[in-house]
Amino acid sequence: MVQTRAIQARRIAVVFSSVVGAGTAALLGAGQSSQTANTAPRPRLFTEAQAASGETVYRQSCAACHGATLTGGTAPSLTGSRFETSWGDPRVTLADLFFIMRTTMPPRASNSVSALDHAAVFAYILKANGFPPGPSAVTPESPQLDREHLLAEGVRATARPAPPAFIPGAAGAAPATSGPDQATLTASARSTDWLFPAHDYSGTRFSPLQEINTTTAARLAPACVFQVGERDNFQTGPIVYNGTMYVTTMTSTIALDSATCRVKWRHAWTSRDDLGFQRNRGVALKDGRVIRGTPDGYLLALNADTGAQLWARQVAKPAEGETFTMAPMIFEDLVLIGPAGSENNVQGWVGAFRVSDGSSVWRFNTVPKPGEPGYETWKNPKGIPMGGGAVWTTFALDTDNGDLHVAVTNPAPDLPVHLRQGDNLYTNSIVVLDARTGKLRWHRQLVPNDSHDWDVTHATPMFSATVDGTRRRLVATAGKDGMLRALDRDTHRVLYETPVTTRENAETPVITTPLRACPGVLGGSQWNGPAYNPGTNLLYVPAVDWCATFSSFEQVRYIPGKLYMGGRNDLDPPARAQGWVTAVDASTGAVKWKYRSPRPMVAAVTTTAGNLLLTGELTGDFVVFDARSGDVLYRFNTGGPIGGGIVTYATGGRQYIAVASGSPSNFWVDRNPGAPTIVVFALPR
């Protein structure tokens, strides 16, 4: 098997020459490079009319994500120094850039734009980056594309300095003297705070609070609102401790008064390297430190009381497609985290780092290297680059024995199993490691040789239930294949499998002939997983019901650091997408009730001792259900689609519910993205 990753791309900053016309220079905006006068003229690859047509198509199909002037929004910029850095690798040609654009854009709907329009948009992007028009239109067959690069040959170039490996805090910077300490975190299942993205080490998303219950929920009302003030993909899972709530955006970390929503402090991270996926799902908190990942591969530690930076260490490699989106976990003196980026062909891993300075303690390779167990499960008759095995949801931990439960996602290239053969361990598996050493204790692969990009996204919650008269230790798993599974943590056997969304052609591998299958690549359970209520003995699962048409390429094209799908995956029109919340008997897998939402369900589900289930919809509605029956008890529109965390906690003797609303990402928004906002609810006094 070829498991090599691209050597870190040579980073280049370039000054483009005066061939950039006045109109284009205005389009590029302040800070955009310009070609030096002594550089050879850029090739003329497109016509003026083609670029003008492309601008129209761009505004209709691309500007909502990449910005009206190509300078970026919730998706990366298509001009400027960051675009040059991203696509300036001398191994990457304009043909590669055009290939990625026409086979992946718009995301999961590339067939919605015609071949002529894709070429026109490409012409518009070339013009915006300093290429002059000429007599002939650009097409995928234009021979010059295989010879030309975004950065002109002979251009005066200087290598961008390598990002610092370690950034210390200011002199004298130290953690806060407040907690929570390890004993508090270990007892988090009984806490009236919300100390982890899924409440506790077991990931139950269950709170013992019951002031708000089936009798009182109808009287809920907003208590305070915090508008983040950034245009960002807002998927944060709030953490609440001792009256302070911690939320994140891609680069900001914010501490709020959890009763009034007033800002206590705000820290803005300045990126030092290429940016990966532009989203962040939260922080970890322990012993006066707030720790999170950044999109450019750093672990970042802040003082929990002031937001002062304690240290930052780059532990992931953005140039190799690695990025952090998940909230880390802290156990004893270890920060536990792994990178996202399977679609970029990362060589996945899970790692532990010292909480004091981010130094590495251990690493487990989720894509085995030569000589490691599991390497033999990757068959590669064509010798193509292969990888994947990223992680992007917070782990679960059994503090009694140190079992760390990890959900490992898909292999890459994602779709062409005729090229990527074998079971491909440890992708789409639950992997259980010794949290202190990283040693593999056991694993169970749930979607072997995946050809649909059906990540196993969650290895939570862990719980105990009576099965056939015997008390058993279980762990639930869910993923994008739309199945809820329960595994016995002692025998490692799957006890039941329950579909929680539509499944059609689910057992048919993707081939070069288009196949419509359900779920699609955005189906099933996304970044918010199941909740478990010990009082009802029910698991509650949010799910996306959105099918897609899949096809794989006969031969794949690997481009360092870029999407490596190996085929097309075009979603059904958004109007045909819906969502479900399914309540499942935790002992048997039997469905007890279902709720259908008119839009996909990607928000968190949270359950309480007050027999409530709390969640949110992409309609903008915060919804409270009777956890036993599924009856809707309360509904409130927050003004933006909900895709983030929903947590409940007690402050000053009063129970609150906080909802992360607005801008969950462009994949999930039709018209109104809303604005990232925290809305806090309570009972009136």
C-alpha positions, -999 to 999 in steps of 0.1 A, spaced: 0 0 0 11 35 -8 5 55 23 28 84 17 16 119 22 29 149 4 59 165 19 49 198 33 42 221 4 67 249 -2 50 280 8 54 310 -15 45 346 -13 44 363 -47 41 398 -61 22 398 -94 30 421 -122 13 450 -139 -5 427 -163 -33 428 -136 -56 454 -151 -70 482 -131 -104 466 -128 -89 433 -116 -66 451 -92 -96 467 -76 -113 433 -74 -83 418 -57 -84 445 -30 -60 457 -5 -32 433 4 -35 413 -29 -2 405 -46 8 421 -79 31 406 -105 66 422 -107 74 441 -139 103 418 -149 82 387 -149 73 370 -182 37 377 -192 11 353 -180 -5 329 -206 -38 339 -222 -60 310 -213 -96 324 -216 -116 351 -233 -129 383 -218 -165 372 -226 -160 339 -208 -147 356 -177 -176 380 -177 -200 351 -180 -182 334 -152 -186 364 -129 -224 361 -133 -224 324 -125 -200 329 -96 -224 354 -80 -253 330 -84 -236 298 -72 -204 306 -53 -204 340 -37 -226 330 -7 -196 309 5 -165 325 -10 -175 361 -8 -189 386 -33 -153 396 -44 -137 362 -40 -120 373 -7 -137 345 14 -165 341 38 -175 308 54 -153 292 26 -117 301 17 -108 331 -4 -101 326 -41 -76 354 -45 -48 369 -24 -19 355 -4 -39 327 13 -51 314 -21 -16 316 -35 -3 297 -5 -29 271 -8 -25 265 -45 11 277 -49 28 243 -45 49 239 -77 36 203 -81 1 216 -85 -10 228 -119 -39 249 -132 -53 216 -145 -54 203 -109 -71 235 -97 -97 233 -125 -103 196 -117 -111 202 -81 -133 231 -89 -154 213 -115 -157 180 -96 -165 193 -61 -181 227 -65 -207 237 -54 -201 213 -26 -220 180 -31 -238 195 -61 -211 198 -89 -235 185 -115 -258 215 -108 -234 237 -128 -229 229 -165 -194 222 -179 -195 255 -198 -204 274 -166 -177 257 -146 -152 268 -173 -165 303 -172 -161 305 -134 -126 292 -137 -119 319 -163 -132 345 -139 -110 332 -111 -79 332 -133 -86 368 -143 -90 378 -107 -55 363 -100 -37 382 -127 -41 361 -159 -50 382 -189 -78 373 -214 -69 360 -249 -85 347 -281 -96 312 -269 -119 300 -242 -105 277 -215 -118 241 -214 -107 210 -194 -88 199 -225 -68 231 -228 -32 218 -231 -15 247 -214 -33 239 -181 -11 209 -175 20 231 -178 9 263 -160 7 271 -123 -10 297 -103 23 314 -96 42 325 -127 75 308 -134 104 331 -128 84 353 -105 104 368 -76 95 345 -47 105 341 -12 97 311 10 72 319 37 88 314 71 78 281 88 52 286 115 66 285 150 64 251 166 58 266 200 45 300 212 49 308 249 25 330 268 35 363 282 60 364 309 45 351 341 14 337 324 -2 310 346 -34 290 348 -63 304 368 -66 291 404 -102 280 397 -111 244 387 -125 221 377 -101 196 391 -99 160 381 -122 148 409 -149 173 397 -145 161 361 -146 124 371 -179 131 389 -193 151 359 -222 127 353 -238 141 385 -229 177 378 -253 205 374 -227 223 353 -220 212 317 -183 202 318 -179 185 284 -194 190 250 -216 159 258 -219 168 295 -196 141 310 -167 117 302 -193 91 292 -209 114 266 -244 108 278 -258 144 272 -279 138 303 -283 164 330 -297 156 365 -315 190 366 -353 189 368 -366 224 377 -375 226 340 -397 196 334 -427 183 315 -450 204 337 -430 237 336 -414 236 302 -443 255 285 -434 286 306 -398 289 292 -387 323 280 -355 338 267 -333 350 296 -305 366 276 -289 367 241 -253 370 230 -245 378 194 -210 366 185 -205 393 159 -185 370 134 -195 354 102 -185 319 109 -195 283 108 -211 281 143 -211 245 156 -197 251 191 -207 229 220 -207 253 250 -190 243 283 -203 258 315 -185 258 349 -193 278 380 -212 305 362 -190 309 332 -198 296 297 -171 290 271 -179 291 234 -158 291 202 -158 302 166 -131 292 141 -105 315 158 -122 331 188 -127 318 223 -152 336 244 -161 335 281 -197 346 290 -216 351 322 -239 320 319 -269 338 335 -266 372 318 -247 365 285 -223 393 292 -188 389 279 -161 382 305 -132 379 281 -125 372 244 -94 358 228 -87 360 191 -62 335 176 -40 348 148 -34 320 123 2 312 115 -3 285 88 -27 273 62 -63 269 74 -81 236 72 -118 232 77 -132 265 90 -152 254 120 -146 246 157 -167 226 181 -155 237 215 -130 236 243 -118 214 272 -115 228 307 -94 217 337 -74 233 365 -79 268 354 -70 261 317 -91 263 286 -77 243 258 -88 241 222 -76 233 187 -72 257 159 -78 253 121 -40 257 115 -31 228 136 -22 243 170 -33 233 205 -40 265 224 -41 270 262 -57 300 279 -62 312 314 -98 303 322 -105 335 342 -88 361 319 -83 345 285 -46 352 287 -26 329 264 -5 304 283 10 285 253 3 273 218 20 243 201 15 232 165 9 195 167 -10 189 134 3 196 98 -21 218 77 0 213 46 -8 176 48 -45 182 51 -47 180 89 -69 204 109 -86 204 143 -124 208 145 -133 186 175 -133 198 211 -104 180 229 -107 160 261 -85 165 292 -78 135 315 -53 138 343 -24 157 327 -32 147 291 -50 165 263 -66 140 240 -73 150 204 -69 140 167 -71 158 134 -100 160 109 -94 158 71 -100 123 58 -111 138 25 -76 154 22 -60 119 25 -45 125 59 -28 96 76 -51 97 106 -41 95 143 -52 101 178 -27 117 202 -21 127 238 -3 159 248 9 174 281 -16 199 295 13 220 308 29 227 274 13 206 246 44 183 243 36 149 228 31 118 250 18 92 226 2 87 192 -19 59 178 -21 56 140 -57 50 128 -42 43 93 -15 17 101 20 22 88 41 -7 74 47 -32 101 18 -22 123 -12 -44 128 -39 -36 102 -16 -25 75 -24 -58 56 -61 -47 53 -52 -21 27 -50 -36 -8 -37 -13 -34 -34 -29 -69 -29 4 -87 -4 19 -61 -25 50 -55 -21 73 -24 -45 61 3 -53 72 38 -81 89 59 -90 77 93 -95 112 107 -116 121 139 -139 150 144 -160 144 175 -151 143 211 -141 110 226 -157 91 255 -137 78 285 -142 52 312 -124 67 341 -125 34 360 -102 16 336 -89 43 313 -107 30 282 -107 58 256 -135 53 230 -127 69 196 -149 71 165 -127 68 135 -141 81 101 -138 72 65 -109 60 43 -96 80 13 -100 82 -16 -136 81 -4 -155 64 -32 -135 41 -56 -133 8 -37 -123 -9 -70 -89 9 -64 -89 10 -25 -96 -27 -16 -96 -45 17 -113 -37 50 -91 -6 55 -86 -7 93 -91 13 115 -114 34 94 -151 35 103 -144 17 135 -148 22 172 -113 21 186 -106 17 223 -72 28 236 -55 30 269 -59 67 276 -26 69 294 -4 50 269 -23 49 236 -21 11 234 -49 -5 215 -72 -25 237 -99 -35 212 -117 -23 181 -148 -31 161 -151 -20 125 -187 -12 116 -185 -1 79 -156 -20 63 -143 -9 29 -166 21 29 -175 35 -6 -200 61 5 -181 84 28 -201 70 57 -180 80 87 -186 64 120 -189 97 139 -197 88 175 -185 63 201 -209 77 226 -227 75 249 -214 49 273 -240 35 297 -253 4 315 -286 -12 308 -304 -45 315 -304 -68 285 -322 -101 288 -322 -99 325 -285 -91 328 -269 -58 336 -244 -50 308 -219 -22 300 -227 -8 266 -215 19 242 -236 34 215 -222 43 181 -238 63 153 -226 75 119 -234 89 85 -246 54 74 -278 61 94 -274 33 119 -275 33 156 -256 4 171 -250 -8 207 -219 -27 215 -212 -47 247 -180 -32 261 -169 -65 276 -176 -89 248 -172 -63 220 -202 -78 202 -229 -57 184 -261 -62 203 -284 -44 179 -285 -22 148 -314 2 143 -319 25 113 -325 61 122 -330 75 87 -338 63 52 -315 36 38 -318 26 2 -291 8 -19 -271 9 13 -254 -24 6 -245 -16 -30 -209 -5 -35 -203 27 -55 -190 21 -90 -183 42 -120 -220 41 -131 -241 66 -111 -260 51 -82 -286 69 -60 -283 57 -24 -295 68 10 -280 82 32 -259 105 11 -225 119 21 -243 143 45 -267 118 58 -272 100 91 -256 114 123 -232 143 119 -212 161 146 -239 159 173 -245 123 185 -270 103 206 -281 111 241 -290 86 269 -315 91 296 -312 65 324 -347 73 337 -365 65 304 -338 40 293 -340 56 259 -313 67 234 -322 98 213 -306 101 179 -307 132 156 -303 123 119 -302 137 84 -324 122 57 -307 133 25 -299 110 -4 -273 114 -31 -261 101 -64 -227 85 -62 -202 76 -89 -165 68 -87 -138 77 -112 -121 49 -131 -87 65 -122 -82 90 -94 -63 123 -94 -44 130 -62 -35 166 -55 -15 173 -24 -36 187 4 -68 189 -16 -101 170 -16 -95 134 -27 -130 120 -32 -122 98 -62 -156 104 -77 -187 125 -76 -214 127 -49 -243 149 -59 -270 154 -32 -307 154 -40 -322 190 -41 -324 205 -6 -362 205 -8 -360 167 -6 -339 167 26 -355 162 60 -345 151 95 -355 128 123 -352 124 160 -356 88 170 -361 75 205 -348 39 208 -350 14 237 -315 12 250 -318 -24 259 -334 -38 227 -329 -13 199 -367 -10 194 -380 23 182 -403 40 207 -411 72 189 -399 94 160 -402 130 152 -399 143 116 -383 177 110 -388 194 76 -350 200 75 -320 178 84 -313 174 121 -277 184 130 -282 202 163 -274 185 196 -299 165 215 -299 168 253 -320 150 279 -327 156 316 -340 142 348 -370 164 342 -380 139 314 -372 164 287 -355 161 254 -340 194 241 -329 200 205 -330 225 176 -339 226 140 -326 242 108 -359 260 107 -345 280 137 -368 265 162 -356 254 197 -378 225 206 -386 208 239 -401 173 239 -415 150 265 -387 125 266 -411 95 271 -437 103 245 -422 126 220 -449 152 225 -437 188 218 -440 209 249 -423 241 238 -411 258 206 -393 291 201 -377 304 169 -342 317 176 -339 336 143 -312 313 127 -308 276 119 -295 256 148 -265 233 143 -245 237 175 -247 225 211 -277 227 234 -268 225 271 -285 229 304 -269 240 338 -277 257 371 -263 291 380 -274 308 412 -299 281 420 -317 286 387 -318 262 358 -309 275 323 -308 261 288 -283 276 262 -287 271 225 -260 278 199 -280 292 169 -272 305 135 -247 298 106 -241 261 111 -223 261 76 -234 266 41 -241 229 36 -271 232 59 -286 266 49 -310 274 20 -316 311 23 -311 327 57 -279 316 75 -287 336 106 -259 350 127 -239 331 153 -258 336 185 -262 321 220 -298 322 232 -303 313 269 -337 302 283 -351 299 318 -384 299 337 -397 333 345 -394 346 380 
